[in-house]
């Protein structure tokens, strides 16, 4: 999957969040979107996911030499962010099964092995609402990273993770993101240490 931005801008009312972005996110690349808090990192990630339309410019998605409509790009995206909630009334086991009905898991990964990846086998029947914030973040990340999609988008992935959780996150991404386009929005060096390229959103504040 390749995402190409041409003169992309986004504004709310009369205020531009960013504009003039010309960039190509290439297949199998790992990219970081950096910038101060409130600078527009999450907004750009939402544009890349198809959740928001740009106010200016054009964005194209190409997968296996075929252009994908912006309306359908959600089928090719896995997305984890602090502001995306889990269904807290479900147990962990039910949450994984429900997710699999929407997004299939990567080849070789099963709902049962997801519990091992999460290291939460003993909590499989526990309702998500009783999880700690760190446990919830692990579930969000594992569901996104282990889904079989060509695009992986992560926003502030180490939010609520302790040091052990951060190391777990790094191992997770290292194990399951080699053959896909991975874009991470964060200022935390732990989050983006393995990224090959950076886009600083502050360069597009005009």
Residue pairs with C-beta under 8 A, 6 or more apart in sequence:
1 27
1 61
1 62
1 63
1 68
1 76
1 150
1 151
1 180
1 181
2 24
2 25
2 26
2 27
2 61
2 62
2 63
2 181
3 24
3 25
3 48
3 59
3 60
3 61
3 151
3 181
4 23
4 24
4 25
4 59
4 60
4 62
5 21
5 22
5 23
5 24
5 25
5 57
5 58
5 59
6 22
6 57
6 58
6 59
6 60
7 19
7 20
7 21
7 22
7 56
7 57
7 58
8 18
8 19
8 20
8 21
8 22
8 23
8 47
8 54
8 56
8 57
8 58
8 59
9 16
9 18
9 19
9 20
9 21
9 54
9 55
9 56
9 57
9 204
10 16
10 17
10 18
10 19
10 40
10 43
10 44
10 47
10 52
10 54
10 55
10 56
11 17
11 19
11 55
11 56
16 55
16 205
16 206
17 40
17 43
18 39
18 40
18 43
18 44
18 201
18 204
18 205
19 55
19 56
19 57
19 204
19 206
20 204
20 206
21 44
21 57
21 199
21 204
23 199
25 31
25 48
25 181
25 183
26 181
27 150
27 180
27 181
28 178
28 179
28 180
28 181
29 181
29 182
29 196
29 197
30 177
30 182
30 183
30 184
30 194
30 195
30 196
30 197
31 181
31 182
31 183
31 184
31 195
31 196
31 197
31 198
31 199
32 183
32 184
32 185
32 186
32 191
32 192
32 195
32 197
32 198
32 199
33 41
33 44
33 45
33 183
33 184
33 185
33 186
33 198
33 199
33 201
34 41
34 185
34 186
34 187
34 192
34 198
34 199
34 200
34 201
35 41
35 187
35 200
35 201
35 202
36 187
36 202
37 187
39 201
39 202
39 205
40 201
40 205
41 155
41 185
41 186
41 201
42 81
42 83
42 155
42 185
43 52
44 185
44 199
44 201
45 79
45 81
45 153
45 155
45 183
45 185
46 52
47 53
47 54
47 59
48 59
48 151
48 153
48 183
49 73
49 74
49 77
49 79
49 151
49 153
50 70
50 71
50 73
50 74
50 77
51 74
53 70
59 70
60 67
61 67
61 68
61 69
61 70
61 73
61 76
62 68
63 76
63 150
68 76
73 151
75 149
76 149
76 150
76 151
77 149
77 151
77 152
77 153
78 103
78 143
78 144
78 145
78 147
78 149
78 151
78 152
78 153
79 144
79 153
79 154
79 155
80 140
80 141
80 143
80 144
80 145
80 153
80 154
80 155
80 157
81 140
81 153
81 154
81 155
81 156
82 137
82 155
82 156
82 159
82 160
83 155
84 140
86 95
86 128
86 136
86 139
86 140
87 95
87 98
87 128
88 127
88 128
88 129
89 127
89 128
89 129
90 98
90 127
90 128
91 124
91 125
91 126
91 127
91 128
92 115
92 118
92 120
92 123
92 124
92 125
92 126
92 128
92 131
92 139
93 111
93 115
93 124
93 125
95 128
95 139
95 143
96 111
96 114
96 115
96 143
97 111
99 143
99 147
100 111
103 143
103 147
103 148
103 149
104 147
104 148
105 111
105 114
105 146
105 147
105 148
106 146
106 147
106 148
106 176
107 148
109 117
109 146
114 142
114 143
114 146
115 121
115 124
117 142
117 146
117 172
118 138
118 139
118 142
119 168
120 135
120 138
120 139
123 131
123 135
128 136
128 139
131 139
132 160
133 160
134 160
134 161
134 162
134 165
136 160
137 157
137 159
137 160
137 161
137 165
138 161
138 165
138 168
141 154
141 157
141 169
141 172
142 172
144 152
144 153
144 154
145 152
145 154
145 172
145 173
145 176
145 177
146 172
146 176
149 180
150 180
150 181
151 180
151 181
151 183
152 177
152 180
152 181
152 182
152 183
153 182
153 183
153 184
153 185
154 173
154 182
154 183
154 184
154 185
154 186
154 191
155 184
155 185
155 186
156 185
156 186
156 188
156 191
157 169
157 173
157 184
157 186
157 191
158 165
158 166
158 169
158 186
158 188
158 190
158 191
161 168
161 169
166 190
169 190
169 191
170 190
170 193
170 194
173 182
173 194
174 194
182 195
184 191
184 192
184 195
186 192
192 198
